[in-house]
Amino acid sequence: MAATTLFDKNCTQCPRLHQFLVEVKASYPDYYARPVAPFGDEHPQLLIVGLAPGMHGANATGRPFTGDYAGLLLYEALYEFGYSNQAKSESLSDGLILKHCRITNAVKCLPPQNKPIGSEITQCNTFLAAELNTLAKQVVVLALGTVAHQAVLKAYDLKLSSAKFAHNAQHALPSGRTLIDSYHTSRYNIQTKRLTKSMFFDVFRSIDELLKK
């Protein structure tokens, strides 16, 4: 995996994303509107990889999955399974603490229409690779959605064809780690019932079993 820093709050390597953040900051002066850092335990047993900051969520608050719809089910699950001290994540000052868990994104900056392009995913993958390289052995990596799943494989220099994305599917990673997939906790997936609370909690039950091994 590539060697680099884990995060750069001043990164402007992707011109399209940088310009978009400049425009967003002009429209929403109170928004964070910068690359969003990983959040949680420095030595996690579970690393959750999302897609990218949401416009009115992490991009506004500066913390992954905080203040937007996609974070509702995620933080409820984290609380239910003992990874968080509270079930909601609303702002940086809400007192939330993650235990044995960290949340990061495949792309650290808000993309237009929530859709990063391939070159942006590749550029930001060096940060994800560096972060994965710091993990202890037998850590579980939870990928929320196909883009996150593929970003994890890319960070390990694995072929995308080596592990097919499927909800609650498990894939062996180097160094004894395991990748587990879930549909993203997006508003669309939840409202269309593609992802239900029961389905998402089943993923966390699978994670519990993996961490007990």
N, C-alpha and C positions, 0 to 999 in steps of 0.2 A: 504494500500500500504506500501511497505517496506520503512523504514527510513534509509537514507544514504546521503552522499554528492551528489550534482547534477552532479559532474564531477571530474575525477581524471586524470590529464595529465600524471601521472606516473604509471597508472594502468598496471599491467602485469598479471592479474588474468587468462587470457586465454592463455595457453602455445603455442598453434598453432599460434594464432594471433601475440603474442609477437615475436616468432621466425621469422615469416614471415616479420614483420616490421624491424627486425634486418637485414634480408637479403635484403630487399628493400632499406634500408638506405645505405647498402654497395654498391649496384648497382647504386643508385641515391643519392649521398652525399648531394646534394642541396635540396632534398625533405624534407618536414616536418616529415613525417613517424612516427607519434605518435598518440595517441588517439586525435580525433578532437572534440573540445569543441562546444557546442551550440553557435549560433550566432544570435544577434538581440536584440530586446527590452526586458528589464528586466521584464516588466509587459505587456505582449502581449495580444491582443484580439484573435489572431490567432497563433496557434502553428503548424508548419509543421513538420511531422515526416517522414524522409527518411529511406532508408535501411541501408547504411553504406558508408563511404568515398570511392570515386573512386580512382583508382591507380594514374592517372595523373591529378586528380581534387583536391578534398579536402585533400587527402593524400599528395599531392605535395605542396599545398598552405597553408593548415592549417585552411581553412574555408569551411563550408558545401556548396556543389554544386558550388564551385568556380574554374574556369579554366577548366571545362570539359563540354562535350556535354549536359549532363543531366541538367546542370544549365541554359542553354540558354532559354528554354521556361519558366522555373520556374521564373527566374528573370525578364523576359519580362512581365509575368503576374503580378508579384508583383509591378512592376513599373506602369503598366496599371491601376491597381486597387488601387493605392495610398499607397502601403506598402513600397515602396522603392524610393529613390531619383534619381535612375538611372536604366537603363534597362539591364545593363550588370554587371557581377561579375567576374573580371579577376584576382585580386590579393589583398592581404591584404592592399596594399597602394593605392587602386583605389578610395578611398573616399566614398564608398558605405555605406549608412546608412539605416537600416530597421526601419519602424515606425509601432507600434502596432502589430508587427509580430516577431516571433523567429523561427529559423530553427534548428532542432536537428536530430539525427539519432537513429534508434533502436539499432544499434551496432556502437560503437564509433571508432573502428579500422578497417583498410582495411583488408578484408578477401581474401584469395586466390580465384581467379576466381570469385570475387564478390559474393561469396556464404558462408555466415556464417553457422555454424552448430548449431543444437538445443541448445546444452549446452552453446555456446557462446552467443546466443540470450538471454537465461535465465540469464546468469551471468550479462550481461550488462543491463538487464531489471530493476535492482535495481536503476540504475541511471535515467532511463526514469520514473520510478514510483515516485522517489523523485522530479523530475522536474515537472511532472504532478500535484503533490501535492502542488506545490507553486502557481499554476494558480488561478486566480480569478474565481468566478462563471460565468457561461454563456460564457466561452471561447470556441471557436471552434477549434477542433483538426483535421487537415487535414493529412490523412495517404496516402503516396505515395506508393501504391503497397500492396500486400497481407501480406508480412512479417511485414511491419510497422503497418498495420491494426491489425494483431494478437498480435503484441508487445504491442500496446495500451490496448487491451482487457486484456492481461496477467498482465499488470501493474496495472489494476484496479481489479484484481482477478476475472475477468469475464470469463465465459466459452467461448471457441472459437466458439461454436455452437450458442451462444446467438446473434451474429450479423454476417451475411454473407457479405463478401466483394463483392462490385459491384460498378462500376464507377458511381460517383455522388450520391451514396446511403448515407442516413443519419441515424445515430444510436444514441439513447439517452445514455449518460454517467452519472455517479453519479455527484451530486452537480450542476445539471443544465447545464452541458456542453454537447456539441454535437460532435460526431465523423462523419466526412465526408470522403468518399473514392475517390481516383482518381487512374487511372493507373499511373505507375511511368513514369517520364519524360525521360526515358532512350533512347539512340540512337535507339535501336531495336524497341521499341514501337512506336516511332515517324516515323521512316523510313518505318515501315510496316503499318502505318496508324491506328494502334490499338488505338493510342492517337493522336488526331489532336489539333491544336491550338484552334479551335472552341469548341471542347469537354472540353479542359482544362479551357478555359475562362468561360464556363458554370458552372464549379465547383465553380469558384470564384464569379460568380453571385449568386449562391446558398449560399455561405458564407456571402455575403453582406446582403442577405435577413435574414439569421439567426441572424446576428449581429444587425439588425434593430429591432428585436423583443423586 
